[in-house]
């Protein structure tokens, strides 16, 4: 007699991609396992120019010597191998401001995609073709706060149907891979001989040469992990909504010697903020490189995101980041460190008093 059919004897019973062609509003959008859904045309008018900040707000007072020293001491104390002596006893001989501008453009987008999904069927509502499903951009989603990223998966109404599980062919169980469906396997102690040494019977398999398969408890099959033994699947279109805050920065070169990467970690004094459905490049700012960066990034974001996703909001800001280069002497030698950002962070690449910590 022939054995029972295995899952490999049949093709998968999950819905074919062509089924989407008959699903109103989803024709051809998920072929190949996932579909890009172009956003609807924006309903808001084009962006309008917004005046830049006024001249009096562009200056930040230099930090005091006490502030610079306190920041340096906190920096040294945060390093386990740094002596506090240079920070505490070093003599500050010069402080030079290298304040710089940071322009930031944020484009907050929403994208939607669809794909087949399934879950074990346990009596859920089956509503496929009861009426046309809502369009992918007509389905309400829980929008997070603006410029806060998020993700939500939504089962599209009127797309759910029941199918036999394609993994176990509706049997609820699958042959155990460890014992190939036999329920037992070769004893690993005696390698199937039934004896250990000479005529001594193998205590592990009691001389049988085979042992019960632990993976399936001797049954030869295991519950299907796809349908959880339910034999059937609820198959439906799954809509994934993704909110992304796409951000680009431009920092004006301050020529102090401080690495530009350091400035990514700090904040500055906000001079200008403009938030609209679509922003217009900054105009009238005294530093022409900031104006050029704004024009370039606004154009790039329009090319990148307006055609592939729904743009919910844009925001552009200009910050003035304080940077102070501090020169000090310690033990007759001159050294420098930087204090930067509203957080008074410190960078000191060549700290003069470090030790090598090691375990003897």
C-alpha angles and dihedrals in degrees: 000000000000118000123242115285116267127221089256090061092072136051118247115282094208113120113281119238090250089067088077089063088070095045106096112238094014101069109152095344098118105033110143095027103297139041137211112224114204113225123246119259112276115256097207125093124252120283121276127216115264121203116249125236121291122257099250092065096058101085130080120194114245115255119257125252090247091055091048092050094045091051090049092051092050089050093051093046091054091061115078094207098044123100113223092219099094092048093045102038104025115115114232109224103172141012120194126184119224099173112179141189128244120197116196129187121193124188113190110205140181121209129184131201135171135212140161113272134175143191134185110285113241102158100296120159114285109204108151111147093000084122135337112291119242116264116267092248092044095062111101117237133188101258112209122220114296114278091013114117122231147153134216132182117207129188105229110236119242095021101092121113136160123245136171110264108269092209100056098020091241095304097111091224136068131204112270109254094206096060097020091239096305097111091226138055142196113298108251093207100057097019090235099307097107091226134083109196121358110318096343110126115234108257093201098062096019090241096304095113091224134074134206113268109249094200094065099019090241096303096113092227139063133211112273109256093207100058096020089233093304091117092216136069133212104227121197145150111271118207117205116200116194128187116200131182104212108200134185128179135198120193120191112237107256097190094216097121094253112131113250091228090068091064092062089072099056141061130228140198109296110234100169138015128178123177122181140138084262123010128215119225116269115270133198098015112152095230106070093201089064091052091049092047090051092051092048097046095044089052092047093050092050090053094045106041114018093069099042103039144016110270108217099177144346128209131187126187139179119208130187107220115201115227121179123185109209122198118197139165127228126175090353096305129107121235138169139215135175131233113197144167132020086287092062092232117182132220118192111162096177104040105178101219115051131138132206109243113211139157114239 
